[in-house]
Amino acid sequence: IDALSYVAVTGSLLLMRVTKLPITGREGHVWREMKEGLRYVVTAPLVRAVLALLAATSVLGGAYTTLLPMIARGPHALGILMAAAGLGALAGALYLASRSSILGLGGVIGRATLGLGTALLGLRFASHIYIAAPLLFLTGLSWMGQMASHGRGRQCAGAGETSGRIAAASCGCCRMRGPSCHQRFRFARKRRR
């Protein structure tokens, strides 16, 4: 099944017709452009708020999959939990794909953040796979809702040269979950003993 999905994606990419844009040379220095992008993110209140929310949820909830082996009792249970989160993410992606407008994305981001926090808090107290699986469905749904809504809003908020700089800042915010992941796993293992 996995190989067939790659064939479908490759076929879709080959069928796309993209008009070539003229290549323009870079006029500025990289460090100056980075400073301009950071200045834009800091001075644009909406972009700053969404990036701060993204950074906070990435650090506090982004690496929830690392802690799943603590809940699952064996590889079969871990697969069920991961599948529940994946189905939630798929449901979130299908919902967002069905939207025809970006109007109301702020509400989607807010509800998704609330759902993510609630599901992760409930997951902390989940003692059985039947409790954890629906919570992980909500986690996947909320995580996809927040990340994809943020990406769509970012595309519409940044015009021209600033869109790439906003994308770079958001990638930095998403990657903040990596360094804290190992520490949380060590802390959870110590508490479990």
N, C-alpha and C positions, 0 to 999 in steps of 0.2 A: 504494500500500500504506500509506503514511504517513497519508494522509487517512482511509482506512478505519479505522485504529487510533484516530484521534480520534473517529470516529463511534461506535465500539464503547465507548470510555471514556465519552463523553457519554451514550450510552444506558444504560450501567451506573449512572452517577450519577443519572440521572433515575428509575431503577427502585428506588433505595434509599429506604427508609422510616426516617426518623430522628425519634426523639421529641425534642420541644423541652424543654430544661431551663430553669428559671427563671433570669433574669439577675440576678446579685448585684452590688452596687456594690463598688467598691474602697474598702477602709478604710485601707490604709497608703500610705506614700509610696514612689515608685518606687525611689529610691536605697536606702532601708532594705530593701525587698524584694530588691533585687539583692545587698546585703550578706548578707542571710539565706541566699539561694541559694548564694552563694559559700562562706559558712561551712558550709553543709550539704555541699557538694561536698568541701571540705577535710577535714571531720571524718568522712565516710563512707568507710572504706578501700576498699571494693569499687568504688564510683563513682569515687573519686579514681584508682585504679589503671587502670580501663578508660578514663577520659578522658585520662590521661597516655599510655597506649598509643596511643589514637586520635590524639592530638596528634603523637606521635613519628612514626607512620606517615604522617600527612598531610604533615608537613614533609619527611620523607625520601623518600617514594615516591608522594605524591599526584599529582604533576604529570608522571607518566611519559609521558603522551601528548604533552607538549610536546617531548620528546626523540625521538619516533618519526621525524620527518623526517630525523634524522641516520642512522637505520638504513635506512629505506626509500629505494629508488632510483627515485623517481618516484611519481606519484599512484596508479597501480594497486597498487603494492607497499604504499603507505601504507593504502589501502583494505583490503587483505588483512590487514594487521597490526591495524587498528582493528576489523575484523570478528572476528578471533580473540579479541581482548580482550572484545568484546561477547558472543560466544558463551560465553566463560568466565563472564562475569557472569550471563548467562541461566541457565547450568547451576547456578551458585551460588544464584541466586534460587529456582529450581525445587527444589533440594535443601532449602533452608530452608523453603520453603512446604510441603513434604511432611512436615516434622517436626510432631509432635502436641504436643510439650511443650518447655518451655524447659530442662529438665534436660539437662545436658551442653553447654550453650552456651559455657561457659568453655573447654572443650576445643576446640570449633569455633573460637573466637576465637584460641586459641593456635596451632592448626594453620594457620589462615588467615594469621596473622601470619608464621609460619615460612615458609609457602609464598610469601607476597608478597615477603619478603626474599630468599629463594632465587631466585625467578624474576627479580627485578630485578637481582640480582647476576649471574645468568647472562645476562641481556639486555645487560649491560655488555660482555660478551665475544662476543655473537652477531655473527657476520660475514655471515650469509646469512639470507634471509627464511624458509627452511625450518627454521632453528634458532630464529629469533625468534618465529615464529607460535605454536608450542606453549608457549613461555615466556610469551607474552602471553595465551594461553588460561588458563594457571595464574595469571597476574597478575589477570586479570578475575575468575576464580573466587575467588581469595583475597581480593581487594578487596571483592567483594560479600559474601563470607562474613563478613568482619570487620565491615564497616559495618552490614549487616542484623542480624547477631547482636548487635552493640552496641546498635542501636536497639531490638531486642526486649527485651534485658536492661534497657535504660534504662526502657522502659515498665513493666516489672514491678518494678523497684527503687524507682522514685519513686511515692510514694502521695500523692494529693491535690494540695496546693499545690506540693510539691517537684518534681513531674514536669515542669512547665513550666520550672522553673529549671534542672533537669538537661538538658532539651532545649536550652535556650539556651546552656549551657556546652558541650554537644557540638557545636552548630553553630559556636561559636567555634573549637573544636579542629579541625573539618573545614576551616574557612576559612583555617587557618594555612598551607596549601599555596600560596596565591596569591602572597604577597610573595616567596617564595623561588623561584618558578617562573622568572621572568625572569632572575634571577642564574644559575641552573643552566644555562639555555639559552645565555647568553653565555659561561659557562665552557666548556661543551661545544664551542661553535663555535671558541673559541680553541685548545682542545686538538686539534681536528680538523685545523687548518691545519698 
